[in-house]
Structures are given as structure tokens and as C-alpha cells.
Amino acid sequence: MALIYPSLHGIVVVMSVGAVEAIAIAFAAPAANAQLMESVAAARRGRVQSTLLSVESGAQAIGALSGGLLFSFGPGVRFYVRPGLGFVGAALATLVFVSAGRAPQRLDAETGSAASADLN
């Protein structure tokens, strides 16, 4: 949605779009967290939740830093660059979440085959 901000003219329009964005995030973020927790085994929920919060906090820090830095190149530059950074971040977050949801593999001493480790 950030790509439309440079084409908006007038503070009322910008604030209205921002309010719609905020309302959508206010409903979507808790629903996404609840869905994630339901799709993860109970034994791994703590690990996945801590990974999620770490990624969210890191993304907010990177977003704030990059927004300030990009503003020094011009007020509209951040609206073109940050969506690209968001897509890259989403791809990296997907990799982190996929690996966090997997069970660590251990080698079974008796059979010599890989078995899922139980991390209770």
C-alpha cells in the first residue's frame, strides 16, 4: 500500500488511507498469530512464538532505520524502496518460520535412520 502514498494529494486523503491501513493491521495481526499458533504443535509453540516476535521486532527496527535513512534522499524515496525491502523481508521470514516449525532430526542409534526429536 505504500506505493500509492506518493500519488495521494492532501493530508486528509493520506490520513484516511493510513487509518484504513491501521485498522486492517489491527485485525489481521492477531488473527495471523492465532492461526500460526494453531498450526504448530504444542511442544513447539514457545520456540515459534519467540521466533515470530524476534522477526517482528527486527523488522520494525530495520523499517524505522531505513525510513529515516531514505528520507535523507528525498521525502518520496522511502515509499518506493521500502516495499521492495518488505518483500525481501517476507521471503526471509518465510524461511525462518519454515525452519522453526520443523522438528530437529536426530540419528537413531539402533536403526541408523533419522528420527524426529521430541523437545518437550
CYANA upper distance limits for C-alpha pairs under 8 A (distance plus 0.5 A):
  1 MET  CA      5 TYR  CA      8.00
  2 ALA  CA     79 PHE  CA      5.99
  2 ALA  CA     80 TYR  CA      8.07
  2 ALA  CA     83 PRO  CA      7.22
  3 LEU  CA     79 PHE  CA      6.17
  3 LEU  CA     80 TYR  CA      6.57
  3 LEU  CA     83 PRO  CA      7.80
  4 ILE  CA      8 LEU  CA      7.16
  5 TYR  CA     14 VAL  CA      7.39
  5 TYR  CA     79 PHE  CA      7.47
  6 PRO  CA     76 GLY  CA      6.65
  6 PRO  CA     79 PHE  CA      7.51
  8 LEU  CA     13 VAL  CA      7.15
  8 LEU  CA     14 VAL  CA      6.80
  9 HIS  CA     13 VAL  CA      7.30
  9 HIS  CA     14 VAL  CA      7.79
 10 GLY  CA     14 VAL  CA      6.96
 11 ILE  CA     15 MET  CA      6.47
 12 VAL  CA     16 SER  CA      6.52
 13 VAL  CA     17 VAL  CA      6.73
 14 VAL  CA     18 GLY  CA      6.64
 15 MET  CA     19 ALA  CA      6.55
 16 SER  CA     20 VAL  CA      6.81
 17 VAL  CA     21 GLU  CA      6.70
 18 GLY  CA     22 ALA  CA      6.63
 19 ALA  CA     23 ILE  CA      6.67
 20 VAL  CA     24 ALA  CA      6.69
 21 GLU  CA     25 ILE  CA      6.74
 22 ALA  CA     26 ALA  CA      6.54
 23 ILE  CA     27 PHE  CA      7.01
 24 ALA  CA     28 ALA  CA      6.50
 25 ILE  CA     29 ALA  CA      6.13
 26 ALA  CA     30 PRO  CA      7.75
 27 PHE  CA     31 ALA  CA      7.08
 28 ALA  CA     32 ALA  CA      6.51
 29 ALA  CA     33 ASN  CA      6.75
 30 PRO  CA     34 ALA  CA      6.60
 31 ALA  CA     35 GLN  CA      6.63
 32 ALA  CA     36 LEU  CA      6.61
 33 ASN  CA     37 MET  CA      6.74
 34 ALA  CA     38 GLU  CA      6.72
 35 GLN  CA     39 SER  CA      6.77
 36 LEU  CA     40 VAL  CA      6.98
 37 MET  CA     41 ALA  CA      8.48
 37 MET  CA     45 ARG  CA      6.79
 37 MET  CA     49 GLN  CA      8.19
 40 VAL  CA     44 ARG  CA      7.04
 40 VAL  CA     45 ARG  CA      6.60
 40 VAL  CA     48 VAL  CA      8.36
 40 VAL  CA    101 GLY  CA      7.34
 41 ALA  CA     45 ARG  CA      6.92
 43 ALA  CA    119 LEU  CA      7.20
 43 ALA  CA    120 ASN  CA      6.12
 44 ARG  CA     48 VAL  CA      6.71
 44 ARG  CA    101 GLY  CA      7.78
 44 ARG  CA    119 LEU  CA      8.15
 45 ARG  CA     49 GLN  CA      6.35
 46 GLY  CA     50 SER  CA      6.58
 47 ARG  CA     51 THR  CA      6.66
 47 ARG  CA    100 ALA  CA      7.69
 48 VAL  CA     52 LEU  CA      6.57
 48 VAL  CA     97 PHE  CA      7.75
 48 VAL  CA    100 ALA  CA      6.44
 48 VAL  CA    101 GLY  CA      7.17
 49 GLN  CA     53 LEU  CA      6.69
 50 SER  CA     54 SER  CA      6.56
 51 THR  CA     55 VAL  CA      6.64
 51 THR  CA     96 VAL  CA      8.35
 51 THR  CA     97 PHE  CA      7.96
 51 THR  CA    100 ALA  CA      7.85
 52 LEU  CA     56 GLU  CA      6.62
 52 LEU  CA     97 PHE  CA      8.08
 53 LEU  CA     57 SER  CA      6.51
 54 SER  CA     58 GLY  CA      6.55
 55 VAL  CA     59 ALA  CA      6.51
 55 VAL  CA     93 ALA  CA      7.46
 56 GLU  CA     60 GLN  CA      6.73
 57 SER  CA     61 ALA  CA      6.77
 58 GLY  CA     62 ILE  CA      6.60
 59 ALA  CA     63 GLY  CA      6.40
 59 ALA  CA     89 GLY  CA      8.05
 60 GLN  CA     64 ALA  CA      6.63
 61 ALA  CA     65 LEU  CA      6.69
 62 ILE  CA     66 SER  CA      6.38
 63 GLY  CA     67 GLY  CA      6.37
 63 GLY  CA     82 ARG  CA      8.09
 64 ALA  CA     68 GLY  CA      6.79
 65 LEU  CA     69 LEU  CA      6.71
 66 SER  CA     70 LEU  CA      6.39
 66 SER  CA     78 ARG  CA      8.34
 66 SER  CA     82 ARG  CA      8.13
 67 GLY  CA     71 PHE  CA      6.58
 67 GLY  CA     78 ARG  CA      6.29
 67 GLY  CA     82 ARG  CA      7.93
 68 GLY  CA     72 SER  CA      7.38
 69 LEU  CA     73 PHE  CA      8.00
 70 LEU  CA     74 GLY  CA      7.40
 70 LEU  CA     75 PRO  CA      8.26
 70 LEU  CA     77 VAL  CA      6.60
 70 LEU  CA     78 ARG  CA      5.69
 71 PHE  CA     75 PRO  CA      5.49
 71 PHE  CA     76 GLY  CA      7.83
 71 PHE  CA     77 VAL  CA      7.11
 71 PHE  CA     78 ARG  CA      6.69
 73 PHE  CA     77 VAL  CA      7.10
 74 GLY  CA     78 ARG  CA      8.35
 76 GLY  CA     80 TYR  CA      7.70
 77 VAL  CA     81 VAL  CA      6.88
 78 ARG  CA     82 ARG  CA      6.07
 79 PHE  CA     83 PRO  CA      7.48
 80 TYR  CA     84 GLY  CA      7.95
 81 VAL  CA     85 LEU  CA      7.03
 82 ARG  CA     86 GLY  CA      6.53
 83 PRO  CA     87 PHE  CA      6.85
 84 GLY  CA     88 VAL  CA      6.91
 85 LEU  CA     89 GLY  CA      6.52
 86 GLY  CA     90 ALA  CA      6.52
 87 PHE  CA     91 ALA  CA      6.79
 88 VAL  CA     92 LEU  CA      6.82
 89 GLY  CA     93 ALA  CA      6.48
 90 ALA  CA     94 THR  CA      6.59
 91 ALA  CA     95 LEU  CA      7.03
 92 LEU  CA     96 VAL  CA      6.85
 93 ALA  CA     97 PHE  CA      6.59
 94 THR  CA     98 VAL  CA      6.54
 95 LEU  CA     99 SER  CA      6.72
 96 VAL  CA    100 ALA  CA      6.53
 97 PHE  CA    101 GLY  CA      6.58
 98 VAL  CA    102 ARG  CA      7.09
103 ALA  CA    116 SER  CA      6.41
103 ALA  CA    117 ALA  CA      6.89
103 ALA  CA    118 ASP  CA      8.21
104 PRO  CA    116 SER  CA      6.65
104 PRO  CA    117 ALA  CA      6.16
105 GLN  CA    114 ALA  CA      6.64
105 GLN  CA    115 ALA  CA      6.25
105 GLN  CA    116 SER  CA      5.41
105 GLN  CA    117 ALA  CA      6.26
106 ARG  CA    114 ALA  CA      6.13
106 ARG  CA    115 ALA  CA      5.99
106 ARG  CA    116 SER  CA      6.74
106 ARG  CA    117 ALA  CA      6.48
107 LEU  CA    112 GLY  CA      6.56
107 LEU  CA    113 SER  CA      6.22
107 LEU  CA    114 ALA  CA      5.10
107 LEU  CA    115 ALA  CA      6.57
108 ASP  CA    112 GLY  CA      5.69
108 ASP  CA    113 SER  CA      6.06
108 ASP  CA    114 ALA  CA      6.47
108 ASP  CA    115 ALA  CA      6.61
109 ALA  CA    113 SER  CA      8.42
